[in-house]
Amino acid sequence: MTAPLLSVGNLTKRFGATTACSGISFDLWPGEVLGIVGESGSGKTTLLQCVAGLQSADEGSVAYHLDDGHRIELSTLSEPALRRMQRTEWAFIHQHPHLGLRMNVSAGANIGERLMANQWQHYGNIRSEAEKWLQAVEIDSSRIDDLPSTYSGGMQQRLQIARNLVSKPKLVFMDEPTGGLDVSVQARLLDLIRNLVRKFGLSVVIVTHDLAVARLLSSRLIVMRNGEIIEEGLTDQVLEDPQSAYSQLLVSSILQV
Amino acid sequence: MHSILKITKLQKKFLLHNQNGAVLDVLRGISLEVGEREIVALCGPSGIGKSSLLKALYGTYRVNGGTIEYWLDDQWLDLTRATAREILNLRKMMIGYVSQFLRVIPRVPTLDIVAEPAIELGESEEAARQRAADLLDKLRIPEELFSLSPLTFSGGEQQRVNIARALSAPRKLTLFDEPTASLDPVNRRTVLEMIAHLRESGNAIVGIFHDARDREILGAREIDLSIQDELSHA
């Protein structure tokens, strides 16, 4: 725990005249769950995609620390090296499962793909590992040969998680992982994510507009607006004692049940 | 007696941007020391800043002035200048907090919620769950409820789950925000006994106990926040 796992420095991303992210800096420490909250258009998803290497930033740095102490600067990686890292050390959970899954191959093949990318070769081992992971995300392993399109939305999202975690990544990026799901399905997914994070000691950057989700999953929060960080702190600090006018407005707008 | 917590000239203001910039000047330079195995009761009428002080001690409220120093690993750590990671570590190693509200993920069983802090401190799942069951049993939560989410429980049951959770991992200081508020006399008695036992096992306690009899039973040192302006000049 002597160095951050991920260091983002002065990251800026523009789309034409619009600045989606402006001078964003933060560190992520091993085992930490960092929430990035803000309304639509605040730049939080663009930030996540730049940090995860799905888009390239215009300015700034993203440094990742490997176990052996080496520090990798994302922008210096070749395309294949970046893709290898995204499939081994990292994972990305999309809000829409169809962006993270291959809908035209079976659930088992979806999980197996990452294992093959990690040099697994024996078919029987891959299949039994896929079964194990279906169970870990509470999907009946009898559904292993079915196409993801036959799954419900909540199951698809859990399958996407299994597909991503099967290669034991250290760092997981999540973009609104519970967005668009029924609340009962959402509760189950939150519980699942929390257990997996603890079990595998994952470090997570999670983007959400739902402050209740952020509260339950993350230990630290960043509040974004118009591409900038407005406020940051421990999750309970930001939600119970927000300092900026914007954070106070966000927190006071949460609906009570 | 060694102090484990030293509060010096603590100030907390709330600036409410969306309510015409209103300012609430809640803590005005209060100083206080808490020793090992000491029970301190914060007193005074509602709105005087008792809960705010507890939340400042836990690091949830960011303060405007003064220091909050904890004796951790043979040195003083000032919470008001600590990084987020240092605060999380301080909480994990040293501070328990029993709030008035239970905040948990829906559908997670009560036993898991109570056992969680001990598991996070590295205790085996089996031992943590066993102690969780013992604590819940002591607090008269029927075993049939262990596997259910506490979100469907009554207010008094939720409060006892909250207390059990806080007691599941050993700390050096436990903060209690009205732990006996919605309890019947029998459970109230039990909770007070558990707090007294907590002190005997080496914990210090800072709490809000509305009932003067509770404070008396616990032998608490009373700090009256309604005279905090005098306290701060002492």
Contacts between the chains, C-beta under 8 A, distances in Angstrom:
chain1	res1	chain2	res2	distance
A	29	B	85	6.1
A	32	B	85	7.8
A	187	B	105	6.5
A	187	B	106	3.9
A	187	B	107	5.2
A	188	B	107	6.3
A	190	B	105	5.1
A	190	B	106	7.8
A	191	B	105	5.1
A	191	B	106	7.9
A	191	B	107	6.0
A	191	B	108	5.5
A	194	B	105	6.5
A	198	B	119	8.0
A	198	B	120	7.7
A	215	B	103	7.2
A	216	B	103	7.8
A	216	B	104	7.9
A	216	B	105	5.2
A	219	B	84	7.8
A	219	B	88	6.1
A	220	B	84	5.3
A	233	B	62	7.3
A	233	B	84	6.5
A	234	B	59	6.7
A	234	B	60	7.5
A	234	B	84	5.3
A	234	B	87	6.2
A	234	B	88	7.1
A	236	B	60	4.6
A	237	B	59	7.0
A	237	B	60	5.9
A	237	B	61	7.5
A	237	B	62	6.0
A	240	B	55	6.9
A	240	B	60	5.2
A	240	B	61	7.1
A	241	B	14	7.8
A	241	B	55	7.5
A	241	B	60	6.4
A	241	B	61	4.7
A	241	B	62	5.8
A	243	B	15	7.9
A	243	B	62	7.0
A	244	B	17	7.4
A	245	B	17	3.4
A	245	B	18	6.4
A	248	B	16	7.0
A	248	B	17	5.3
A	248	B	18	5.6
A	249	B	17	7.7
A	249	B	18	5.5
A	252	B	18	6.6
